[in-house]
């Protein structure tokens, strides 16, 4: 067993031990066999059908080869494989062949204006993230957790004013390996969806950008709830797209208030955990460590 996989197994045991501390979910499975059984029995949706998501007034058509979990199943799945609750999770698409996932949250924060993108400074963001992670590593060490570092941008923050999607990819790493943290934010009339691509560096280099783009393209807001459908009197978010991306990344925008702890990549609520991989035949094999969310 490769050392990275051994470390993943250890991380999995820690998640199993810690899972029961979260009260909003049903009790965490008592052992790994029960965990795998619950994951296997979830309502995995397959095929090329599109699925209506009533809560956000949107539709998702997963890429070919991906299975889908919706609503409470998606939320439960994210809790089971992370030991941390993500109550805004709306759907998850998963490819068992490549062991790649895209997890998607919806936050009804109101209409996010996109006229402040010029406030984004990628070099300043990166500096803050590097310095913040160094400080966070001190706390990780105090809790017996291995440190990791923010290395660089793989793709600097960008915004497409036509699709109303902001996107960035960070490179993170430790003394054993490096991995990507790929995030996209898609704006709608009532709020935004956050897409988190989950996989390792080799997978991202292979087709990660294309997979994330395919999931984004397969998601659409219903007529009346698109970004262009905003009307006078609609709720407007307290920040623009630049502030939103800063908050998602966990950095300070200019001289404004901190849009999240600088150590946001490593504190409770962030995803640094395992993914248990479902095989096409419904069996389970192996565990693999991924940086889950930013």
N, C-alpha and C positions, 0 to 999 in steps of 0.2 A: 504494500500500500504506500503510495506516495505520501510524503510528509504533509503536503497541503490537504490531502484527503483525510489523513489522521487528525489534523487540526480541525477539519470540518466536523468530524465525528465528535471531537471534544466539545466544540461549540454547540453541537446538537444536544449533548447531555446537559450543558449549562442552560440551554433554552428550556429543556424539559423540566429542570429543577426549578426554574424561575417562573414558569408559566402560570402556576396557580395563584400568583399574586395579583392578577388582573381580574377585577370583579365583574366587569360588564359582559364578559363572555361566559359561556357555559364552562364547567370545570375542564381544565386541561387534561388530555389523555394521561393515564397513569403510567404508561410505559411506551417505548418506541413502537411495539407491535400495535397497540391501541391507536397510536397516532397515525400510523400508516393505514390502518383499516379505516379510520374516519376519513382520511384524505381520499382513499380509493372509492368510498361510498358517496362522495359528493356528486352533485348533479353537473357532471362535465358535459357541456354541449359541444357537439361536433358538426361538421358539415359546413357548407358555404353560405348558410342562411344568415340573414341579418337579424339582430335582436333589438327590440325596442326597449329603451331605458326611460321609464316614465318620470322618475325623480328629476332628471336633468333635461327632459324633453329632447332626447337625442337618440341616435341609432348607431350600432356598431356592427360592421360586417368584418369578421376576423379574416386575416390572411389564410390562404390555403395551408392546410397542415396544422393549424392551431386549434386547440380546444378552448372553451370559454367557461368561466364562472361568473355569475351575475349576483348582484345585491348581497344578501346576507351570506351566501356561500362564499363569495369573493372575500368579504370581510373576515369571515371565519378562517378561510385558508391563509390569509395574510397573517392572522394572529397565530395560527398553528405553526407556521414555518419560521416565525420570527420571535415568538414569545412576547410580542408587543402589539398592542391594539392600534389599528389604523381605521377609526370609525368612518372616515370619509371615502373609503375604498368602494368603488362602484362596480368595477368589473376587472377581471384578470384574463389575459389570453396567454396560452402556454403552448410551446412546441416541444413535445417529448423527444423528437429526433435530435434536436440541437440543444436541449436543456436550456432553452431561452424563454424568458417571460417578459411581458409588459404589464405592469400593474397601473391602474388608473384610478385617480381620486377626483371627486367633484366637490368644489367649494362654492356655495352660493353667497358670494361676497358683493354682488352687484356688478354693474357695468364698469370695466376697467379701461380707462382712457389710454390711448397708445401714442400720445403726442409728446412723451418725455423720454423716448428711447435714447436720445443723445446724451442723457445723464449717465448712461452706462459707461464705466471705465474698466475694461477687462483687466488691465495691468494692476489697477488698484484693488479690484476684487480678488485677484490671485494673491497679491501680497497679504491682504487681510486673511484669506483662507489659510495660507501657509502659516502665518503667525498664530492664528487662532487654533490651528490644529496642534502646534507645538505646545501651547498652553493646555489644550485638552488632553494631551498625552500624559501630562503630570497627574491629572485626575484618573486617567485610565490606569496608570501604574499603581496608584494608591488603591485601586479596586482589583488589582491582579490581572488587568487586561493588557494584551499586547499593544504597543503603540503602532500607529501607521501615519503616513505623511501625505499631504497634498503635494503632488509633484508638479503638475503643469496643466494647461489647457490641452485637451485633444482637439476640441473645437471651441473657439471663443463664443461668448453669447451673441446670438443673432436674432433678428426679428423680421418676419415676413408680413408686411402690412396687407398683403392680398389674402393670405390664409389666416392671418391673425394668430400666428404661432411663433413663440419665442423658444429658443433651443440652446443648450450648451452641453458639453461633455468634458468632465474633469478626469485626469489621471491620478489615481491614488495608489499607494504602495507601502509595503513593509520590506523586511529583509529577505522575504521569501518570494514575493511576486508583486506584480502591479495589476490593477484592475480598473475598469472604467466606471464612471458615475454619469450616466446619460439621462438627461431630463428634458422634457418639452412641456410647455404651457400653452394651452389652446383657449382662446377667449370666446365667450358667448355673451348673450345679452344679459343673463342673470348672474354670471360668475365665470368660473374657468375650470377646465380639466387639467390635471397634472399627470403626465405620462412618464413612467419610470421604466427604462429598459434594464433588464437584469440578466447578466451573463458575464463571462470572463473576457480577458483582453483578446485572446485568439478569436473568440466568437464575434466580438465587436469588429475586429479588423476584417473578418470574413464577410459579414453581411449585417452587422448591427445597425448601421445607419439606414440601410434599406428596409430592415424589418420595422424599425421605429417609424419610418416614413410611411410604410404600408399600413400600420395600425392607425396612424394619424389620418391618412387618406380614407380609411375605412370607417372613420367616425364622423358623424355629421349632426349638427343641431337641426331640430325640426323647424319648419317654416314658422316664423313668428318668434323664435328663440335664438336666431343667429345673431352674430355680432352686429350685422348691418340692420337688424330689426329694432334697434334701440329707439325708444320714444321718450318724448318729454315727460317728466314725472317719474321715470324709472329710477330705482335705487342706483346710486353711483358709488363705487368703491372709494375708500379713503386714500387710495394710492393709484398711481399710474402703472404702466407695464414695467418701467424701469424699477420702481419700488417693489413691485411684485416679484420680479426676477431676483432682486437683491434679497428679499425675504426668503424665497425658496432656496437660494444658495446659502443664506445665512451670513450676510455681510452688511456693512453699514454703507448707505448710499450718501455720498457727499458729506455734508455736515448734519444730516438728519439723524433721527433716533435710530438706535440699533434695530435692524429689521429681523432680529433673531440672534440668539447667542452666537458669538464667534466660534464657539466650540460645537456648533450645531451638528457637525458631521459625526460627532462621537458621543453625544449625550443621549439620555433615555429618549426613546421615541424615534431614533434613527435606525435604519436597517443595516445591521452588520451580522449576518446570520447564515444559516444553511438553506439550501433548497433540496427537498427530497423529490427525486425525479420519478414521475409516473411513466411506465412503459406502455407501449401501444396495447399490449395484451392485458393490461390491467394489473400487472405485477409491479413490484418496487425493487429498485436496486441502487445501491450507492448513495452517498451524500456528497455534496459539493459546496464549497464556501463561496459566497458572493457578497459584495457590498450592495445592500438592498436599496436604500433610499437616501435622498438628500432632501 
